[in-house]
């Protein structure tokens, strides 16, 4: 039998403390996020959220950290190769 627990996320810069209840969904476990949290994340049913580990705990974000790193690398290349990209765009 699966034991359900409660996760608490704390955001110290704004004093936000939110408790998230884990519940059984079929053979899996789901987290129920309050509508205020979903609104702040700009997320809704069916969206993908990413849970990443940080020095002060865990972080839930709608942004894929791997994609963000790739986008930053692409931006750096585009700045460096600006003239070449302009020629290719012609």
C-alpha positions as a LaTeX table, in Angstrom:
\begin{tabular}{lrrr}
\hline
Residue & $x$ (\AA) & $y$ (\AA) & $z$ (\AA) \\
\hline
Unk1 & 0.00 & 0.00 & 0.00 \\
Unk2 & 1.22 & 3.45 & $-0.94$ \\
Unk3 & 1.57 & 5.99 & 1.84 \\
Unk4 & 0.53 & 9.50 & 0.79 \\
Unk5 & 2.36 & 12.51 & 2.11 \\
Unk6 & 2.08 & 16.28 & 1.90 \\
Unk7 & 4.79 & 18.44 & 0.29 \\
Unk8 & 5.25 & 22.03 & 1.38 \\
Unk9 & 6.88 & 24.58 & $-0.91$ \\
Unk10 & 8.19 & 27.82 & 0.56 \\
Unk11 & 9.11 & 30.94 & $-1.36$ \\
Unk12 & 11.03 & 33.17 & 1.02 \\
Unk13 & 11.25 & 36.33 & $-1.13$ \\
Unk14 & 7.47 & 36.89 & $-0.98$ \\
Unk15 & 6.63 & 34.83 & 2.09 \\
Unk16 & 4.47 & 32.41 & 0.06 \\
Unk17 & 3.91 & 29.03 & 1.69 \\
Unk18 & 1.79 & 26.48 & $-0.18$ \\
Unk19 & 0.95 & 22.95 & 0.87 \\
Unk20 & 0.34 & 20.45 & $-1.92$ \\
Unk21 & $-1.58$ & 17.25 & $-1.25$ \\
Unk22 & $-0.61$ & 14.06 & $-3.06$ \\
Unk23 & $-3.49$ & 11.80 & $-4.03$ \\
Unk24 & $-3.90$ & 8.48 & $-5.80$ \\
Unk25 & $-4.87$ & 8.68 & $-9.48$ \\
Unk26 & $-5.37$ & 5.11 & $-10.71$ \\
Unk27 & $-2.04$ & 3.34 & $-10.23$ \\
Unk28 & $-0.14$ & 6.63 & $-10.02$ \\
Unk29 & 0.13 & 9.54 & $-7.60$ \\
Unk30 & $-0.89$ & 13.07 & $-8.53$ \\
Unk31 & $-0.34$ & 16.45 & $-6.92$ \\
Unk32 & $-3.26$ & 18.83 & $-6.49$ \\
Unk33 & $-2.16$ & 22.42 & $-7.00$ \\
Unk34 & $-4.36$ & 25.25 & $-5.75$ \\
Unk35 & $-5.77$ & 27.52 & $-8.47$ \\
Unk36 & $-3.70$ & 30.44 & $-7.15$ \\
Unk37 & $-0.51$ & 28.44 & $-7.72$ \\
Unk38 & $-1.62$ & 27.43 & $-11.22$ \\
Unk39 & $-2.39$ & 31.06 & $-12.02$ \\
Unk40 & 1.07 & 32.18 & $-10.89$ \\
Unk41 & 2.66 & 29.41 & $-12.96$ \\
Unk42 & 0.45 & 30.25 & $-15.97$ \\
Unk43 & $-0.38$ & 26.54 & $-16.09$ \\
Unk44 & $-3.52$ & 24.47 & $-16.30$ \\
Unk45 & $-4.79$ & 20.92 & $-16.69$ \\
Unk46 & $-2.69$ & 18.96 & $-19.17$ \\
Unk47 & 0.32 & 21.31 & $-19.05$ \\
Unk48 & 3.79 & 19.98 & $-18.25$ \\
Unk49 & 5.58 & 21.32 & $-15.18$ \\
Unk50 & 9.21 & 20.64 & $-14.28$ \\
Unk51 & 10.42 & 19.77 & $-10.79$ \\
Unk52 & 14.08 & 20.67 & $-10.33$ \\
Unk53 & 16.30 & 20.39 & $-7.31$ \\
Unk54 & 17.82 & 23.61 & $-6.03$ \\
Unk55 & 20.15 & 24.40 & $-3.12$ \\
Unk56 & 17.19 & 25.38 & $-0.92$ \\
Unk57 & 14.83 & 22.53 & $-1.86$ \\
Unk58 & 12.77 & 21.84 & $-4.97$ \\
Unk59 & 11.37 & 24.16 & $-7.58$ \\
Unk60 & 8.31 & 23.71 & $-9.80$ \\
Unk61 & 8.38 & 25.65 & $-13.05$ \\
Unk62 & 6.54 & 25.57 & $-16.37$ \\
Unk63 & 9.86 & 26.22 & $-18.14$ \\
Unk64 & 12.08 & 23.34 & $-19.23$ \\
Unk65 & 15.54 & 24.10 & $-17.75$ \\
Unk66 & 17.27 & 22.06 & $-20.48$ \\
Unk67 & 15.48 & 24.00 & $-23.21$ \\
Unk68 & 16.34 & 27.29 & $-21.50$ \\
Unk69 & 20.03 & 26.36 & $-21.53$ \\
Unk70 & 19.82 & 25.45 & $-25.22$ \\
Unk71 & 18.03 & 28.72 & $-26.02$ \\
Unk72 & 20.73 & 30.69 & $-24.17$ \\
Unk73 & 23.44 & 28.89 & $-26.16$ \\
Unk74 & 21.60 & 29.61 & $-29.43$ \\
Unk75 & 21.26 & 33.28 & $-28.52$ \\
Unk76 & 24.98 & 33.49 & $-27.83$ \\
Unk77 & 25.77 & 31.94 & $-31.23$ \\
Unk78 & 23.30 & 34.27 & $-33.00$ \\
Unk79 & 24.98 & 37.31 & $-31.47$ \\
Unk80 & 28.41 & 36.08 & $-32.42$ \\
Unk81 & 27.42 & 35.06 & $-35.99$ \\
Unk82 & 25.06 & 37.93 & $-36.70$ \\
Unk83 & 26.54 & 38.86 & $-40.10$ \\
Unk84 & 26.45 & 35.26 & $-41.34$ \\
Unk85 & 22.83 & 34.86 & $-40.31$ \\
Unk86 & 21.90 & 38.09 & $-42.11$ \\
Unk87 & 23.47 & 36.78 & $-45.31$ \\
Unk88 & 21.67 & 33.46 & $-44.97$ \\
Unk89 & 18.37 & 35.29 & $-44.49$ \\
Unk90 & 18.65 & 36.98 & $-47.92$ \\
\hline
\end{tabular}
